[in-house]
């Protein structure tokens, strides 16, 4: 049985393939690199070059990702510090 070879691409290659499929795509190299950096997309390193499986990107775009939590993590405004000055 013949197995398919994974279509490994750089971030620029991923965007080029997506633009060939859909010229009006909103996916950018920055977005692909962000997905690699935060671990959403698996990556294979070839030296300093990050290679991503195009089929993984297509599956991710098809199924989507979880929405970030809209609540802020850091408190806003002025807050009291319990420090005594000498």
mmCIF file as gemmi writes it, N, C-alpha and C atoms, coordinates in Angstrom:
data_model
loop_
_atom_site.group_PDB
_atom_site.id
_atom_site.type_symbol
_atom_site.label_atom_id
_atom_site.label_alt_id
_atom_site.label_comp_id
_atom_site.label_asym_id
_atom_site.label_entity_id
_atom_site.label_seq_id
_atom_site.pdbx_PDB_ins_code
_atom_site.Cartn_x
_atom_site.Cartn_y
_atom_site.Cartn_z
_atom_site.occupancy
_atom_site.B_iso_or_equiv
_atom_site.pdbx_formal_charge
_atom_site.auth_seq_id
_atom_site.auth_asym_id
_atom_site.pdbx_PDB_model_num
ATOM 1 N N . UNK Axp A 1 ? 0.843 -1.17 0 1 0 ? 1 A 1
ATOM 2 C CA . UNK Axp A 1 ? 0 0 0 1 0 ? 1 A 1
ATOM 3 C C . UNK Axp A 1 ? 0.891 1.237 0 1 0 ? 1 A 1
ATOM 4 N N . UNK Axp A 2 ? 0.595 2.155 -0.875 1 0 ? 2 A 1
ATOM 5 C CA . UNK Axp A 2 ? 1.377 3.368 -1.008 1 0 ? 2 A 1
ATOM 6 C C . UNK Axp A 2 ? 0.845 4.432 -0.057 1 0 ? 2 A 1
ATOM 7 N N . UNK Axp A 3 ? 1.703 4.909 0.828 1 0 ? 3 A 1
ATOM 8 C CA . UNK Axp A 3 ? 1.318 5.97 1.748 1 0 ? 3 A 1
ATOM 9 C C . UNK Axp A 3 ? 1.625 7.318 1.114 1 0 ? 3 A 1
ATOM 10 N N . UNK Axp A 4 ? 0.843 8.298 1.464 1 0 ? 4 A 1
ATOM 11 C CA . UNK Axp A 4 ? 1.091 9.63 0.921 1 0 ? 4 A 1
ATOM 12 C C . UNK Axp A 4 ? 2.212 10.315 1.693 1 0 ? 4 A 1
ATOM 13 N N . UNK Axp A 5 ? 2.964 11.097 0.988 1 0 ? 5 A 1
ATOM 14 C CA . UNK Axp A 5 ? 4.047 11.852 1.594 1 0 ? 5 A 1
ATOM 15 C C . UNK Axp A 5 ? 3.449 13.135 2.169 1 0 ? 5 A 1
ATOM 16 N N . UNK Axp A 6 ? 3.792 13.48 3.407 1 0 ? 6 A 1
ATOM 17 C CA . UNK Axp A 6 ? 3.257 14.716 3.976 1 0 ? 6 A 1
ATOM 18 C C . UNK Axp A 6 ? 3.726 15.925 3.172 1 0 ? 6 A 1
ATOM 19 N N . UNK Axp A 7 ? 2.83 16.87 2.978 1 0 ? 7 A 1
ATOM 20 C CA . UNK Axp A 7 ? 3.147 18.084 2.225 1 0 ? 7 A 1
ATOM 21 C C . UNK Axp A 7 ? 3.684 19.131 3.202 1 0 ? 7 A 1
ATOM 22 N N . UNK Axp A 8 ? 4.983 19.046 3.474 1 0 ? 8 A 1
ATOM 23 C CA . UNK Axp A 8 ? 5.629 19.922 4.442 1 0 ? 8 A 1
ATOM 24 C C . UNK Axp A 8 ? 6.015 21.23 3.752 1 0 ? 8 A 1
ATOM 25 N N . UNK Axp A 9 ? 5.643 22.354 4.397 1 0 ? 9 A 1
ATOM 26 C CA . UNK Axp A 9 ? 5.904 23.664 3.831 1 0 ? 9 A 1
ATOM 27 C C . UNK Axp A 9 ? 6.371 24.615 4.929 1 0 ? 9 A 1
ATOM 28 N N . UNK Axp A 10 ? 7.063 25.68 4.521 1 0 ? 10 A 1
ATOM 29 C CA . UNK Axp A 10 ? 7.379 26.774 5.423 1 0 ? 10 A 1
ATOM 30 C C . UNK Axp A 10 ? 6.125 27.632 5.563 1 0 ? 10 A 1
ATOM 31 N N . UNK Axp A 11 ? 6.168 28.622 6.436 1 0 ? 11 A 1
ATOM 32 C CA . UNK Axp A 11 ? 5.014 29.514 6.603 1 0 ? 11 A 1
ATOM 33 C C . UNK Axp A 11 ? 4.691 30.211 5.28 1 0 ? 11 A 1
ATOM 34 N N . UNK Axp A 12 ? 5.725 30.655 4.568 1 0 ? 12 A 1
ATOM 35 C CA . UNK Axp A 12 ? 5.508 31.304 3.277 1 0 ? 12 A 1
ATOM 36 C C . UNK Axp A 12 ? 4.912 30.32 2.267 1 0 ? 12 A 1
ATOM 37 N N . UNK Axp A 13 ? 5.378 29.074 2.294 1 0 ? 13 A 1
ATOM 38 C CA . UNK Axp A 13 ? 4.847 28.05 1.397 1 0 ? 13 A 1
ATOM 39 C C . UNK Axp A 13 ? 3.398 27.708 1.698 1 0 ? 13 A 1
ATOM 40 N N . UNK Axp A 14 ? 3.045 27.678 2.997 1 0 ? 14 A 1
ATOM 41 C CA . UNK Axp A 14 ? 1.661 27.417 3.401 1 0 ? 14 A 1
ATOM 42 C C . UNK Axp A 14 ? 0.747 28.503 2.834 1 0 ? 14 A 1
ATOM 43 N N . UNK Axp A 15 ? 1.159 29.759 3.003 1 0 ? 15 A 1
ATOM 44 C CA . UNK Axp A 15 ? 0.339 30.882 2.525 1 0 ? 15 A 1
ATOM 45 C C . UNK Axp A 15 ? 0.242 30.851 1.001 1 0 ? 15 A 1
ATOM 46 N N . UNK Axp A 16 ? 1.328 30.514 0.312 1 0 ? 16 A 1
ATOM 47 C CA . UNK Axp A 16 ? 1.293 30.434 -1.151 1 0 ? 16 A 1
ATOM 48 C C . UNK Axp A 16 ? 0.312 29.355 -1.615 1 0 ? 16 A 1
ATOM 49 N N . UNK Axp A 17 ? 0.333 28.196 -0.957 1 0 ? 17 A 1
ATOM 50 C CA . UNK Axp A 17 ? -0.597 27.12 -1.312 1 0 ? 17 A 1
ATOM 51 C C . UNK Axp A 17 ? -2.045 27.54 -1.059 1 0 ? 17 A 1
ATOM 52 N N . UNK Axp A 18 ? -2.288 28.197 0.087 1 0 ? 18 A 1
ATOM 53 C CA . UNK Axp A 18 ? -3.647 28.637 0.401 1 0 ? 18 A 1
ATOM 54 C C . UNK Axp A 18 ? -4.132 29.698 -0.578 1 0 ? 18 A 1
ATOM 55 N N . UNK Axp A 19 ? -3.233 30.597 -0.989 1 0 ? 19 A 1
ATOM 56 C CA . UNK Axp A 19 ? -3.609 31.62 -1.977 1 0 ? 19 A 1
ATOM 57 C C . UNK Axp A 19 ? -3.9 30.992 -3.345 1 0 ? 19 A 1
ATOM 58 N N . UNK Axp A 20 ? -3.214 29.899 -3.658 1 0 ? 20 A 1
ATOM 59 C CA . UNK Axp A 20 ? -3.503 29.197 -4.911 1 0 ? 20 A 1
ATOM 60 C C . UNK Axp A 20 ? -4.895 28.56 -4.862 1 0 ? 20 A 1
ATOM 61 N N . UNK Axp A 21 ? -5.285 28.059 -3.676 1 0 ? 21 A 1
ATOM 62 C CA . UNK Axp A 21 ? -6.612 27.464 -3.506 1 0 ? 21 A 1
ATOM 63 C C . UNK Axp A 21 ? -7.697 28.53 -3.408 1 0 ? 21 A 1
ATOM 64 N N . UNK Axp A 22 ? -7.374 29.624 -2.712 1 0 ? 22 A 1
ATOM 65 C CA . UNK Axp A 22 ? -8.338 30.7 -2.466 1 0 ? 22 A 1
ATOM 66 C C . UNK Axp A 22 ? -7.59 32.032 -2.504 1 0 ? 22 A 1
ATOM 67 N N . UNK Axp A 23 ? -7.662 32.747 -3.626 1 0 ? 23 A 1
ATOM 68 C CA . UNK Axp A 23 ? -6.916 34.008 -3.745 1 0 ? 23 A 1
ATOM 69 C C . UNK Axp A 23 ? -7.299 35.064 -2.705 1 0 ? 23 A 1
ATOM 70 N N . UNK Axp A 24 ? -8.473 34.966 -2.125 1 0 ? 24 A 1
ATOM 71 C CA . UNK Axp A 24 ? -8.925 35.956 -1.141 1 0 ? 24 A 1
ATOM 72 C C . UNK Axp A 24 ? -8.729 35.496 0.298 1 0 ? 24 A 1
ATOM 73 N N . UNK Axp A 25 ? -7.868 34.521 0.525 1 0 ? 25 A 1
ATOM 74 C CA . UNK Axp A 25 ? -7.671 34.006 1.88 1 0 ? 25 A 1
ATOM 75 C C . UNK Axp A 25 ? -7.145 35.101 2.811 1 0 ? 25 A 1
ATOM 76 N N . UNK Axp A 26 ? -7.536 35.016 4.058 1 0 ? 26 A 1
ATOM 77 C CA . UNK Axp A 26 ? -7.07 35.968 5.061 1 0 ? 26 A 1
ATOM 78 C C . UNK Axp A 26 ? -5.923 35.433 5.884 1 0 ? 26 A 1
ATOM 79 N N . UNK Axp A 27 ? -5.463 34.238 5.582 1 0 ? 27 A 1
ATOM 80 C CA . UNK Axp A 27 ? -4.367 33.621 6.339 1 0 ? 27 A 1
ATOM 81 C C . UNK Axp A 27 ? -3.048 34.26 5.914 1 0 ? 27 A 1
ATOM 82 N N . UNK Axp A 28 ? -2.274 34.686 6.911 1 0 ? 28 A 1
ATOM 83 C CA . UNK Axp A 28 ? -0.99 35.338 6.652 1 0 ? 28 A 1
ATOM 84 C C . UNK Axp A 28 ? 0.154 34.505 7.227 1 0 ? 28 A 1
ATOM 85 N N . UNK Axp A 29 ? 1.373 34.843 6.816 1 0 ? 29 A 1
ATOM 86 C CA . UNK Axp A 29 ? 2.546 34.171 7.369 1 0 ? 29 A 1
ATOM 87 C C . UNK Axp A 29 ? 2.633 34.41 8.873 1 0 ? 29 A 1
ATOM 88 N N . UNK Axp A 30 ? 2.293 35.604 9.302 1 0 ? 30 A 1
ATOM 89 C CA . UNK Axp A 30 ? 2.325 35.926 10.73 1 0 ? 30 A 1
ATOM 90 C C . UNK Axp A 30 ? 1.393 34.992 11.506 1 0 ? 30 A 1
ATOM 91 N N . UNK Axp A 31 ? 0.207 34.753 10.974 1 0 ? 31 A 1
ATOM 92 C CA . UNK Axp A 31 ? -0.761 33.862 11.629 1 0 ? 31 A 1
ATOM 93 C C . UNK Axp A 31 ? -0.218 32.439 11.719 1 0 ? 31 A 1
ATOM 94 N N . UNK Axp A 32 ? 0.368 31.941 10.638 1 0 ? 32 A 1
ATOM 95 C CA . UNK Axp A 32 ? 0.922 30.578 10.629 1 0 ? 32 A 1
ATOM 96 C C . UNK Axp A 32 ? 2.066 30.482 11.631 1 0 ? 32 A 1
ATOM 97 N N . UNK Axp A 33 ? 2.937 31.478 11.643 1 0 ? 33 A 1
ATOM 98 C CA . UNK Axp A 33 ? 4.059 31.459 12.602 1 0 ? 33 A 1
ATOM 99 C C . UNK Axp A 33 ? 3.562 31.52 14.041 1 0 ? 33 A 1
ATOM 100 N N . UNK Axp A 34 ? 2.491 32.275 14.275 1 0 ? 34 A 1
ATOM 101 C CA . UNK Axp A 34 ? 1.91 32.354 15.616 1 0 ? 34 A 1
ATOM 102 C C . UNK Axp A 34 ? 1.377 30.982 16.048 1 0 ? 34 A 1
ATOM 103 N N . UNK Axp A 35 ? 0.718 30.264 15.136 1 0 ? 35 A 1
ATOM 104 C CA . UNK Axp A 35 ? 0.2 28.934 15.449 1 0 ? 35 A 1
ATOM 105 C C . UNK Axp A 35 ? 1.332 27.964 15.758 1 0 ? 35 A 1
ATOM 106 N N . UNK Axp A 36 ? 2.455 28.118 15.073 1 0 ? 36 A 1
ATOM 107 C CA . UNK Axp A 36 ? 3.623 27.27 15.341 1 0 ? 36 A 1
ATOM 108 C C . UNK Axp A 36 ? 4.219 27.622 16.697 1 0 ? 36 A 1
ATOM 109 N N . UNK Axp A 37 ? 4.368 28.921 16.954 1 0 ? 37 A 1
ATOM 110 C CA . UNK Axp A 37 ? 5.005 29.383 18.196 1 0 ? 37 A 1
ATOM 111 C C . UNK Axp A 37 ? 4.233 28.969 19.438 1 0 ? 37 A 1
ATOM 112 N N . UNK Axp A 38 ? 2.888 29.033 19.38 1 0 ? 38 A 1
ATOM 113 C CA . UNK Axp A 38 ? 2.123 28.669 20.584 1 0 ? 38 A 1
ATOM 114 C C . UNK Axp A 38 ? 1.786 27.182 20.656 1 0 ? 38 A 1
ATOM 115 N N . UNK Axp A 39 ? 2.297 26.38 19.706 1 0 ? 39 A 1
ATOM 116 C CA . UNK Axp A 39 ? 2.139 24.933 19.777 1 0 ? 39 A 1
ATOM 117 C C . UNK Axp A 39 ? 0.836 24.398 19.215 1 0 ? 39 A 1
ATOM 118 N N . UNK Axp A 40 ? 0.044 25.237 18.581 1 0 ? 40 A 1
ATOM 119 C CA . UNK Axp A 40 ? -1.218 24.783 17.99 1 0 ? 40 A 1
ATOM 120 C C . UNK Axp A 40 ? -0.959 23.875 16.794 1 0 ? 40 A 1
ATOM 121 N N . UNK Axp A 41 ? 0.066 24.191 16.021 1 0 ? 41 A 1
ATOM 122 C CA . UNK Axp A 41 ? 0.446 23.361 14.874 1 0 ? 41 A 1
ATOM 123 C C . UNK Axp A 41 ? 1.739 22.622 15.178 1 0 ? 41 A 1
ATOM 124 N N . UNK Axp A 42 ? 1.771 21.321 14.904 1 0 ? 42 A 1
ATOM 125 C CA . UNK Axp A 42 ? 3.034 20.596 15.068 1 0 ? 42 A 1
ATOM 126 C C . UNK Axp A 42 ? 4.026 21.022 13.986 1 0 ? 42 A 1
ATOM 127 N N . UNK Axp A 43 ? 5.283 21.002 14.313 1 0 ? 43 A 1
ATOM 128 C CA . UNK Axp A 43 ? 6.318 21.469 13.399 1 0 ? 43 A 1
ATOM 129 C C . UNK Axp A 43 ? 7.472 20.478 13.373 1 0 ? 43 A 1
ATOM 130 N N . UNK Axp A 44 ? 8.136 20.381 12.233 1 0 ? 44 A 1
ATOM 131 C CA . UNK Axp A 44 ? 9.369 19.611 12.084 1 0 ? 44 A 1
ATOM 132 C C . UNK Axp A 44 ? 10.456 20.617 11.743 1 0 ? 44 A 1
ATOM 133 N N . UNK Axp A 45 ? 11.508 20.619 12.538 1 0 ? 45 A 1
ATOM 134 C CA . UNK Axp A 45 ? 12.596 21.566 12.315 1 0 ? 45 A 1
ATOM 135 C C . UNK Axp A 45 ? 13.634 20.955 11.391 1 0 ? 45 A 1
ATOM 136 N N . UNK Axp A 46 ? 13.971 21.67 10.324 1 0 ? 46 A 1
ATOM 137 C CA . UNK Axp A 46 ? 15.039 21.294 9.406 1 0 ? 46 A 1
ATOM 138 C C . UNK Axp A 46 ? 16.099 22.385 9.523 1 0 ? 46 A 1
ATOM 139 N N . UNK Axp A 47 ? 16.995 22.207 10.471 1 0 ? 47 A 1
ATOM 140 C CA . UNK Axp A 47 ? 17.938 23.276 10.785 1 0 ? 47 A 1
ATOM 141 C C . UNK Axp A 47 ? 17.191 24.387 11.494 1 0 ? 47 A 1
ATOM 142 N N . UNK Axp A 48 ? 17.212 25.571 10.91 1 0 ? 48 A 1
ATOM 143 C CA . UNK Axp A 48 ? 16.475 26.695 11.491 1 0 ? 48 A 1
ATOM 144 C C . UNK Axp A 48 ? 15.139 26.924 10.786 1 0 ? 48 A 1
ATOM 145 N N . UNK Axp A 49 ? 14.8 26.045 9.862 1 0 ? 49 A 1
ATOM 146 C CA . UNK Axp A 49 ? 13.574 26.185 9.081 1 0 ? 49 A 1
ATOM 147 C C . UNK Axp A 49 ? 12.459 25.332 9.69 1 0 ? 49 A 1
ATOM 148 N N . UNK Axp A 50 ? 11.332 25.972 9.977 1 0 ? 50 A 1
ATOM 149 C CA . UNK Axp A 50 ? 10.177 25.266 10.533 1 0 ? 50 A 1
ATOM 150 C C . UNK Axp A 50 ? 9.301 24.773 9.382 1 0 ? 50 A 1
ATOM 151 N N . UNK Axp A 51 ? 9.075 23.471 9.341 1 0 ? 51 A 1
ATOM 152 C CA . UNK Axp A 51 ? 8.226 22.88 8.303 1 0 ? 51 A 1
ATOM 153 C C . UNK Axp A 51 ? 6.92 22.404 8.936 1 0 ? 51 A 1
ATOM 154 N N . UNK Axp A 52 ? 5.811 22.781 8.302 1 0 ? 52 A 1
ATOM 155 C CA . UNK Axp A 52 ? 4.484 22.47 8.803 1 0 ? 52 A 1
ATOM 156 C C . UNK Axp A 52 ? 3.755 21.663 7.735 1 0 ? 52 A 1
ATOM 157 N N . UNK Axp A 53 ? 2.984 20.68 8.178 1 0 ? 53 A 1
ATOM 158 C CA . UNK Axp A 53 ? 2.208 19.857 7.261 1 0 ? 53 A 1
ATOM 159 C C . UNK Axp A 53 ? 0.999 20.663 6.778 1 0 ? 53 A 1
ATOM 160 N N . UNK Axp A 54 ? 0.888 20.837 5.475 1 0 ? 54 A 1
ATOM 161 C CA . UNK Axp A 54 ? -0.211 21.604 4.887 1 0 ? 54 A 1
ATOM 162 C C . UNK Axp A 54 ? -1.56 21.009 5.255 1 0 ? 54 A 1
ATOM 163 N N . UNK Axp A 55 ? -1.651 19.688 5.32 1 0 ? 55 A 1
ATOM 164 C CA . UNK Axp A 55 ? -2.92 19.043 5.672 1 0 ? 55 A 1
ATOM 165 C C . UNK Axp A 55 ? -3.335 19.353 7.11 1 0 ? 55 A 1
ATOM 166 N N . UNK Axp A 56 ? -2.354 19.512 8.011 1 0 ? 56 A 1
ATOM 167 C CA . UNK Axp A 56 ? -2.662 19.912 9.39 1 0 ? 56 A 1
ATOM 168 C C . UNK Axp A 56 ? -3.255 21.322 9.426 1 0 ? 56 A 1
ATOM 169 N N . UNK Axp A 57 ? -2.713 22.212 8.602 1 0 ? 57 A 1
ATOM 170 C CA . UNK Axp A 57 ? -3.221 23.583 8.544 1 0 ? 57 A 1
ATOM 171 C C . UNK Axp A 57 ? -4.646 23.587 8 1 0 ? 57 A 1
ATOM 172 N N . UNK Axp A 58 ? -4.878 22.822 6.942 1 0 ? 58 A 1
ATOM 173 C CA . UNK Axp A 58 ? -6.223 22.757 6.359 1 0 ? 58 A 1
ATOM 174 C C . UNK Axp A 58 ? -7.23 22.191 7.361 1 0 ? 58 A 1
ATOM 175 N N . UNK Axp A 59 ? -6.827 21.164 8.11 1 0 ? 59 A 1
ATOM 176 C CA . UNK Axp A 59 ? -7.712 20.592 9.121 1 0 ? 59 A 1
ATOM 177 C C . UNK Axp A 59 ? -8.003 21.607 10.228 1 0 ? 59 A 1
ATOM 178 N N . UNK Axp A 60 ? -6.975 22.336 10.649 1 0 ? 60 A 1
ATOM 179 C CA . UNK Axp A 60 ? -7.164 23.348 11.68 1 0 ? 60 A 1
ATOM 180 C C . UNK Axp A 60 ? -8.112 24.446 11.202 1 0 ? 60 A 1
ATOM 181 N N . UNK Axp A 61 ? -7.934 24.885 9.971 1 0 ? 61 A 1
ATOM 182 C CA . UNK Axp A 61 ? -8.814 25.923 9.43 1 0 ? 61 A 1
ATOM 183 C C . UNK Axp A 61 ? -10.239 25.41 9.269 1 0 ? 61 A 1
ATOM 184 N N . UNK Axp A 62 ? -10.376 24.132 8.982 1 0 ? 62 A 1
ATOM 185 C CA . UNK Axp A 62 ? -11.71 23.545 8.823 1 0 ? 62 A 1
ATOM 186 C C . UNK Axp A 62 ? -12.428 23.427 10.165 1 0 ? 62 A 1
ATOM 187 N N . UNK Axp A 63 ? -11.714 22.996 11.197 1 0 ? 63 A 1
ATOM 188 C CA . UNK Axp A 63 ? -12.332 22.751 12.502 1 0 ? 63 A 1
ATOM 189 C C . UNK Axp A 63 ? -12.276 23.962 13.42 1 0 ? 63 A 1
ATOM 190 N N . UNK Axp A 64 ? -11.316 24.862 13.222 1 0 ? 64 A 1
ATOM 191 C CA . UNK Axp A 64 ? -11.197 26.056 14.047 1 0 ? 64 A 1
ATOM 192 C C . UNK Axp A 64 ? -10.409 25.81 15.316 1 0 ? 64 A 1
ATOM 193 N N . UNK Axp A 65 ? -10.219 26.881 16.054 1 0 ? 65 A 1
ATOM 194 C CA . UNK Axp A 65 ? -9.52 26.828 17.328 1 0 ? 65 A 1
ATOM 195 C C . UNK Axp A 65 ? -10.432 27.376 18.41 1 0 ? 65 A 1
ATOM 196 N N . UNK Axp A 66 ? -10.071 27.15 19.649 1 0 ? 66 A 1
ATOM 197 C CA . UNK Axp A 66 ? -10.861 27.661 20.768 1 0 ? 66 A 1
ATOM 198 C C . UNK Axp A 66 ? -10.686 29.174 20.862 1 0 ? 66 A 1
ATOM 199 N N . UNK Axp A 67 ? -11.745 29.851 21.22 1 0 ? 67 A 1
ATOM 200 C CA . UNK Axp A 67 ? -11.685 31.303 21.393 1 0 ? 67 A 1
ATOM 201 C C . UNK Axp A 67 ? -10.906 31.642 22.658 1 0 ? 67 A 1
ATOM 202 N N . UNK Axp A 68 ? -10.104 32.694 22.62 1 0 ? 68 A 1
ATOM 203 C CA . UNK Axp A 68 ? -9.404 33.094 23.844 1 0 ? 68 A 1
ATOM 204 C C . UNK Axp A 68 ? -10.392 33.62 24.873 1 0 ? 68 A 1
ATOM 205 N N . UNK Axp A 69 ? -10.022 33.496 26.143 1 0 ? 69 A 1
ATOM 206 C CA . UNK Axp A 69 ? -10.854 33.976 27.234 1 0 ? 69 A 1
ATOM 207 C C . UNK Axp A 69 ? -10.912 35.499 27.193 1 0 ? 69 A 1
ATOM 208 N N . UNK Axp A 70 ? -12.103 36.099 27.097 1 0 ? 70 A 1
ATOM 209 C CA . UNK Axp A 70 ? -12.181 37.559 26.966 1 0 ? 70 A 1
ATOM 210 C C . UNK Axp A 70 ? -11.899 38.316 28.26 1 0 ? 70 A 1
ATOM 211 N N . UNK Axp A 71 ? -11.848 37.63 29.406 1 0 ? 71 A 1
ATOM 212 C CA . UNK Axp A 71 ? -11.599 38.329 30.658 1 0 ? 71 A 1
ATOM 213 C C . UNK Axp A 71 ? -10.123 38.688 30.764 1 0 ? 71 A 1
ATOM 214 N N . UNK Axp A 72 ? -9.822 39.892 31.207 1 0 ? 72 A 1
ATOM 215 C CA . UNK Axp A 72 ? -8.412 40.28 31.32 1 0 ? 72 A 1
ATOM 216 C C . UNK Axp A 72 ? -7.718 39.497 32.433 1 0 ? 72 A 1
ATOM 217 N N . UNK Axp A 73 ? -6.449 39.215 32.237 1 0 ? 73 A 1
ATOM 218 C CA . UNK Axp A 73 ? -5.7 38.443 33.23 1 0 ? 73 A 1
ATOM 219 C C . UNK Axp A 73 ? -5.07 39.352 34.273 1 0 ? 73 A 1
ATOM 220 N N . UNK Axp A 74 ? -4.782 40.589 33.914 1 0 ? 74 A 1
ATOM 221 C CA . UNK Axp A 74 ? -4.179 41.524 34.855 1 0 ? 74 A 1
ATOM 222 C C . UNK Axp A 74 ? -5.247 42.507 35.326 1 0 ? 74 A 1
ATOM 223 N N . UNK Axp A 75 ? -5.228 42.85 36.614 1 0 ? 75 A 1
ATOM 224 C CA . UNK Axp A 75 ? -6.218 43.816 37.095 1 0 ? 75 A 1
ATOM 225 C C . UNK Axp A 75 ? -5.969 45.183 36.468 1 0 ? 75 A 1
ATOM 226 N N . UNK Axp A 76 ? -7.045 45.895 36.18 1 0 ? 76 A 1
ATOM 227 C CA . UNK Axp A 76 ? -6.913 47.216 35.593 1 0 ? 76 A 1
ATOM 228 C C . UNK Axp A 76 ? -7.092 48.3 36.637 1 0 ? 76 A 1
ATOM 229 N N . UNK Axp A 77 ? -6.68 49.5 36.314 1 0 ? 77 A 1
ATOM 230 C CA . UNK Axp A 77 ? -6.878 50.625 37.205 1 0 ? 77 A 1
ATOM 231 C C . UNK Axp A 77 ? -5.842 50.698 38.312 1 0 ? 77 A 1
ATOM 232 N N . UNK Axp A 78 ? -6.14 51.535 39.287 1 0 ? 78 A 1
ATOM 233 C CA . UNK Axp A 78 ? -5.239 51.738 40.418 1 0 ? 78 A 1
ATOM 234 C C . UNK Axp A 78 ? -5.626 50.759 41.524 1 0 ? 78 A 1
ATOM 235 N N . UNK Axp A 79 ? -4.638 50.136 42.145 1 0 ? 79 A 1
ATOM 236 C CA . UNK Axp A 79 ? -4.933 49.221 43.23 1 0 ? 79 A 1
ATOM 237 C C . UNK Axp A 79 ? -4.058 49.577 44.426 1 0 ? 79 A 1
ATOM 238 N N . UNK Axp A 80 ? -4.541 49.263 45.554 1 0 ? 80 A 1
ATOM 239 C CA . UNK Axp A 80 ? -3.861 49.601 46.792 1 0 ? 80 A 1
ATOM 240 C C . UNK Axp A 80 ? -2.705 48.635 47.067 1 0 ? 80 A 1
ATOM 241 N N . UNK Axp A 81 ? -1.571 49.174 47.47 1 0 ? 81 A 1
ATOM 242 C CA . UNK Axp A 81 ? -0.428 48.38 47.883 1 0 ? 81 A 1
ATOM 243 C C . UNK Axp A 81 ? -0.267 48.537 49.373 1 0 ? 81 A 1
ATOM 244 N N . UNK Axp A 82 ? -0.174 47.465 50.11 1 0 ? 82 A 1
ATOM 245 C CA . UNK Axp A 82 ? -0.027 47.501 51.562 1 0 ? 82 A 1
ATOM 246 C C . UNK Axp A 82 ? 1.449 47.543 51.929 1 0 ? 82 A 1
ATOM 247 N N . UNK Axp A 83 ? 2.059 48.711 51.734 1 0 ? 83 A 1
ATOM 248 C CA . UNK Axp A 83 ? 3.47 48.913 52.044 1 0 ? 83 A 1
ATOM 249 C C . UNK Axp A 83 ? 3.572 50.152 52.927 1 0 ? 83 A 1
ATOM 250 N N . UNK Axp A 84 ? 4.315 50.048 54.028 1 0 ? 84 A 1
ATOM 251 C CA . UNK Axp A 84 ? 4.51 51.193 54.911 1 0 ? 84 A 1
ATOM 252 C C . UNK Axp A 84 ? 5.821 51.872 54.558 1 0 ? 84 A 1
ATOM 253 N N . UNK Axp A 85 ? 5.744 53.158 54.364 1 0 ? 85 A 1
ATOM 254 C CA . UNK Axp A 85 ? 6.943 53.934 54.054 1 0 ? 85 A 1
ATOM 255 C C . UNK Axp A 85 ? 7.559 54.442 55.343 1 0 ? 85 A 1
ATOM 256 N N . UNK Axp A 86 ? 8.867 54.491 55.433 1 0 ? 86 A 1
ATOM 257 C CA . UNK Axp A 86 ? 9.553 54.979 56.636 1 0 ? 86 A 1
ATOM 258 C C . UNK Axp A 86 ? 9.854 56.436 56.513 1 0 ? 86 A 1
